[in-house]
């Protein structure tokens, strides 16, 4: 079960697609993304979404601590 599937299992909302087709990165960044995703046995898209989810969780946690 991927991180995305585990997070979805906790989520009760409707599943929707995310299209990030306009994102452009350097070849080095792309190579690093693909290598890191492969190491975690994930697709690059799932890896990027999981990284974004971790960042969002961190931001939300920091905001709660500041209240």
PyMOL commands that place a pseudoatom at each C-alpha (Angstrom):
pseudoatom trace, name=CA, resn=UNK, resi=1, chain=A, elem=C, hetatm=0, pos=[0.000, 0.000, 0.000]
pseudoatom trace, name=CA, resn=UNK, resi=2, chain=A, elem=C, hetatm=0, pos=[1.516, 3.330, -1.039]
pseudoatom trace, name=CA, resn=UNK, resi=3, chain=A, elem=C, hetatm=0, pos=[1.607, 6.398, 1.176]
pseudoatom trace, name=CA, resn=UNK, resi=4, chain=A, elem=C, hetatm=0, pos=[-1.089, 7.895, -1.013]
pseudoatom trace, name=CA, resn=UNK, resi=5, chain=A, elem=C, hetatm=0, pos=[-3.360, 4.879, -0.462]
pseudoatom trace, name=CA, resn=UNK, resi=6, chain=A, elem=C, hetatm=0, pos=[-2.732, 4.936, 3.303]
pseudoatom trace, name=CA, resn=UNK, resi=7, chain=A, elem=C, hetatm=0, pos=[-3.573, 8.632, 3.461]
pseudoatom trace, name=CA, resn=UNK, resi=8, chain=A, elem=C, hetatm=0, pos=[-6.668, 8.058, 1.347]
pseudoatom trace, name=CA, resn=UNK, resi=9, chain=A, elem=C, hetatm=0, pos=[-7.820, 5.338, 3.742]
pseudoatom trace, name=CA, resn=UNK, resi=10, chain=A, elem=C, hetatm=0, pos=[-7.927, 8.035, 6.453]
pseudoatom trace, name=CA, resn=UNK, resi=11, chain=A, elem=C, hetatm=0, pos=[-9.685, 10.521, 4.162]
pseudoatom trace, name=CA, resn=UNK, resi=12, chain=A, elem=C, hetatm=0, pos=[-13.443, 10.422, 3.749]
pseudoatom trace, name=CA, resn=UNK, resi=13, chain=A, elem=C, hetatm=0, pos=[-13.610, 12.930, 0.881]
pseudoatom trace, name=CA, resn=UNK, resi=14, chain=A, elem=C, hetatm=0, pos=[-14.027, 12.201, -2.793]
pseudoatom trace, name=CA, resn=UNK, resi=15, chain=A, elem=C, hetatm=0, pos=[-10.890, 11.229, -4.748]
pseudoatom trace, name=CA, resn=UNK, resi=16, chain=A, elem=C, hetatm=0, pos=[-9.852, 13.722, -7.417]
pseudoatom trace, name=CA, resn=UNK, resi=17, chain=A, elem=C, hetatm=0, pos=[-6.999, 13.947, -9.916]
pseudoatom trace, name=CA, resn=UNK, resi=18, chain=A, elem=C, hetatm=0, pos=[-4.120, 16.384, -9.550]
pseudoatom trace, name=CA, resn=UNK, resi=19, chain=A, elem=C, hetatm=0, pos=[-2.546, 17.557, -12.782]
pseudoatom trace, name=CA, resn=UNK, resi=20, chain=A, elem=C, hetatm=0, pos=[0.829, 19.260, -12.452]
pseudoatom trace, name=CA, resn=UNK, resi=21, chain=A, elem=C, hetatm=0, pos=[1.814, 19.278, -16.104]
pseudoatom trace, name=CA, resn=UNK, resi=22, chain=A, elem=C, hetatm=0, pos=[3.239, 22.802, -16.177]
pseudoatom trace, name=CA, resn=UNK, resi=23, chain=A, elem=C, hetatm=0, pos=[5.987, 22.049, -13.656]
pseudoatom trace, name=CA, resn=UNK, resi=24, chain=A, elem=C, hetatm=0, pos=[9.455, 22.263, -15.195]
pseudoatom trace, name=CA, resn=UNK, resi=25, chain=A, elem=C, hetatm=0, pos=[12.643, 21.298, -13.378]
pseudoatom trace, name=CA, resn=UNK, resi=26, chain=A, elem=C, hetatm=0, pos=[16.295, 20.842, -14.202]
pseudoatom trace, name=CA, resn=UNK, resi=27, chain=A, elem=C, hetatm=0, pos=[17.426, 17.483, -15.523]
pseudoatom trace, name=CA, resn=UNK, resi=28, chain=A, elem=C, hetatm=0, pos=[19.460, 16.948, -12.342]
pseudoatom trace, name=CA, resn=UNK, resi=29, chain=A, elem=C, hetatm=0, pos=[16.402, 17.480, -10.151]
pseudoatom trace, name=CA, resn=UNK, resi=30, chain=A, elem=C, hetatm=0, pos=[14.356, 15.147, -12.334]
pseudoatom trace, name=CA, resn=UNK, resi=31, chain=A, elem=C, hetatm=0, pos=[17.045, 12.469, -12.137]
pseudoatom trace, name=CA, resn=UNK, resi=32, chain=A, elem=C, hetatm=0, pos=[17.201, 12.826, -8.334]
pseudoatom trace, name=CA, resn=UNK, resi=33, chain=A, elem=C, hetatm=0, pos=[13.397, 12.632, -8.075]
pseudoatom trace, name=CA, resn=UNK, resi=34, chain=A, elem=C, hetatm=0, pos=[13.240, 9.464, -10.168]
pseudoatom trace, name=CA, resn=UNK, resi=35, chain=A, elem=C, hetatm=0, pos=[16.115, 7.872, -8.210]
pseudoatom trace, name=CA, resn=UNK, resi=36, chain=A, elem=C, hetatm=0, pos=[14.557, 8.689, -4.825]
pseudoatom trace, name=CA, resn=UNK, resi=37, chain=A, elem=C, hetatm=0, pos=[11.141, 7.443, -5.947]
pseudoatom trace, name=CA, resn=UNK, resi=38, chain=A, elem=C, hetatm=0, pos=[12.657, 4.227, -7.255]
pseudoatom trace, name=CA, resn=UNK, resi=39, chain=A, elem=C, hetatm=0, pos=[14.485, 3.670, -3.963]
pseudoatom trace, name=CA, resn=UNK, resi=40, chain=A, elem=C, hetatm=0, pos=[11.138, 3.923, -2.141]
pseudoatom trace, name=CA, resn=UNK, resi=41, chain=A, elem=C, hetatm=0, pos=[9.397, 1.684, -4.725]
pseudoatom trace, name=CA, resn=UNK, resi=42, chain=A, elem=C, hetatm=0, pos=[7.057, 4.519, -5.698]
pseudoatom trace, name=CA, resn=UNK, resi=43, chain=A, elem=C, hetatm=0, pos=[6.220, 6.326, -8.896]
pseudoatom trace, name=CA, resn=UNK, resi=44, chain=A, elem=C, hetatm=0, pos=[7.764, 9.797, -9.178]
pseudoatom trace, name=CA, resn=UNK, resi=45, chain=A, elem=C, hetatm=0, pos=[4.251, 11.287, -8.999]
pseudoatom trace, name=CA, resn=UNK, resi=46, chain=A, elem=C, hetatm=0, pos=[3.385, 9.390, -5.802]
pseudoatom trace, name=CA, resn=UNK, resi=47, chain=A, elem=C, hetatm=0, pos=[6.755, 10.334, -4.314]
pseudoatom trace, name=CA, resn=UNK, resi=48, chain=A, elem=C, hetatm=0, pos=[6.214, 14.037, -5.074]
pseudoatom trace, name=CA, resn=UNK, resi=49, chain=A, elem=C, hetatm=0, pos=[2.678, 13.988, -3.646]
pseudoatom trace, name=CA, resn=UNK, resi=50, chain=A, elem=C, hetatm=0, pos=[3.903, 12.176, -0.506]
pseudoatom trace, name=CA, resn=UNK, resi=51, chain=A, elem=C, hetatm=0, pos=[6.643, 14.793, -0.055]
pseudoatom trace, name=CA, resn=UNK, resi=52, chain=A, elem=C, hetatm=0, pos=[4.069, 17.567, -0.446]
pseudoatom trace, name=CA, resn=UNK, resi=53, chain=A, elem=C, hetatm=0, pos=[1.786, 15.844, 2.089]
pseudoatom trace, name=CA, resn=UNK, resi=54, chain=A, elem=C, hetatm=0, pos=[4.649, 15.662, 4.602]
pseudoatom trace, name=CA, resn=UNK, resi=55, chain=A, elem=C, hetatm=0, pos=[5.390, 19.362, 4.077]
pseudoatom trace, name=CA, resn=UNK, resi=56, chain=A, elem=C, hetatm=0, pos=[1.723, 20.292, 4.490]
pseudoatom trace, name=CA, resn=UNK, resi=57, chain=A, elem=C, hetatm=0, pos=[1.567, 18.247, 7.702]
pseudoatom trace, name=CA, resn=UNK, resi=58, chain=A, elem=C, hetatm=0, pos=[4.662, 20.021, 9.000]
pseudoatom trace, name=CA, resn=UNK, resi=59, chain=A, elem=C, hetatm=0, pos=[3.242, 23.455, 8.199]
pseudoatom trace, name=CA, resn=UNK, resi=60, chain=A, elem=C, hetatm=0, pos=[-0.077, 22.634, 9.858]
pseudoatom trace, name=CA, resn=UNK, resi=61, chain=A, elem=C, hetatm=0, pos=[1.715, 21.282, 12.937]
pseudoatom trace, name=CA, resn=UNK, resi=62, chain=A, elem=C, hetatm=0, pos=[3.854, 24.429, 13.168]
pseudoatom trace, name=CA, resn=UNK, resi=63, chain=A, elem=C, hetatm=0, pos=[0.759, 26.624, 12.847]
pseudoatom trace, name=CA, resn=UNK, resi=64, chain=A, elem=C, hetatm=0, pos=[-0.966, 24.709, 15.651]
pseudoatom trace, name=CA, resn=UNK, resi=65, chain=A, elem=C, hetatm=0, pos=[2.090, 25.048, 17.893]
pseudoatom trace, name=CA, resn=UNK, resi=66, chain=A, elem=C, hetatm=0, pos=[2.063, 28.801, 17.320]
pseudoatom trace, name=CA, resn=UNK, resi=67, chain=A, elem=C, hetatm=0, pos=[-1.528, 29.260, 18.460]
for i in range(1, 67): cmd.bond("trace and resi %d" % i, "trace and resi %d" % (i + 1))
show_as sticks, trace
zoom trace
